[in-house]
Amino acid sequence: MAEKITPRATDYSQWYIDIVINAKLADYSPVKGCMVIRPRGYALWENVQHVLDGMFKATGHSNAYFPMLIPESFLKKEAEHVEGFSPELAVVTHAGGEKLEEPLVIRPTSETIIWSTYKKWIQSYRDLPLLINQWANVVRWEKRTRLFLRTTEFLWQEGHTAHATAAEAQEETLRMLGVYKTFAEEYMALPVLEGEKSASEKFAGAVKTYSIEAMMQDRKALQAGTSHNLGQNFAKAFEVTFQTKEGTLDHVWASSWGVSTRLIGALIMTHSDDKGLVVPPKLAPIEAVVVPILRKDNSAEVIAYAKSIGDELRATGLKVETDLDETQSSGWKFAEWEMVGVPVRIEAGPKDMQNNQAVLVRRDTGEKLFVAKADIAAKVKELLILIQQNLYDRALQNRLDHTYQLSTWAEFTDLMKGDAGFVEAAWCGSAKCETEVKEATKATIRNLPFALQDKPVDKPCLKCGVPGQHWAIWAKSY
Ligand SMILES: [Zn+2]
């Protein structure tokens, strides 16, 4: 199995595809740009959904569902929104054998359909805040497929909230960015930088967009989640007003926020290695696998021994599979379970049976431990915590090792031509400099990080040399 994976050092992008295909996470579809999510990939997404859904509900949100078909005229109501999304829209013009009077857009995001509905639901300050999340699919036309990272149809969640004041909308926007950061770091073992997007990178129709950005192993950035303060833009476009406590009439304030199946791409690219997928234990569909090592003379006894280990572990609440396939060698099975990223492998052979023990192997480091049978459950639980922490530490170290404070254009272009990485540098605030940097190096401003907000900007703009206005993180990105 393992020889099917192109080493990261040889071709990072092929390595990624090899893992997605060989770990059976996703497959290509007959329609270019779309993807099939296979059971192993979908199980990861279900775990992401499960945890995030709990976090949304704990912060007061409820789930609802809005239609995927949106009248085309709705998108035109918010000027920036339609301009931003037009190039990516898929439009239904015919249905039921007839040309439609008004074309229907397949949702690229749901602000318009949701705000047209909120108009009916919101009349008074007593109807606010309205805190709704939707789990759905969206379509944004892509010419090139990169499984999980860039596909025409993808799965996501989109939160859409309505508030009585600008301050509450801003508070909600940042609260949900914080939820994403917590989820990324504590569950995905993915260290992220929170910050504000530059004006040219903000969501079409937003007042402010914030993102969390992570560094992949090839030192490119991946935007792992976004949260937008929409101000009153959509409320004005859809005439959503409410009676305030004071009896006056005002437009409603809004936020929206989302993460998508791209997170699975981030998970793969951050933690995996040349043997295959590596899954953070907290999101692993299978936490440990028991593999019996069979010899001809006593295979039935060894199988029974392995089964009893699996049963004991499951009884303690662990998600464990016992691999009883007798048609493959144990070496082949080891490679297969490494490929799919199960955090802990438990090997049980005739000798282990004699000694009433097993060999535990960590997926992240390959370290082997001999453990007495009675202690296996406790040891596996301990290893899962250690692996989760090690994956986070490794990813953070990668980011720290490849983050640079640069102040000259020459240093910057040299770095982007070579190893690349994250660059903390001053920016004058002009879109012209951003465009020129992008054209020359393919690097963009990922965000203006909160972590550097209080540091005086004492350096000139990376590109034009005038006094800097903001600290920015520049990087190439997915
Ligand atoms: Zn500049």
Boltz pocket constraint, residues with backbone or C-beta under 6 A from the ligand:
constraints:
  - pocket:
      binder: B
      contacts: [[A, 427], [A, 428], [A, 429], [A, 430], [A, 433], [A, 461], [A, 462], [A, 463], [A, 464], [A, 465], [A, 466]]
      max_distance: 6.0
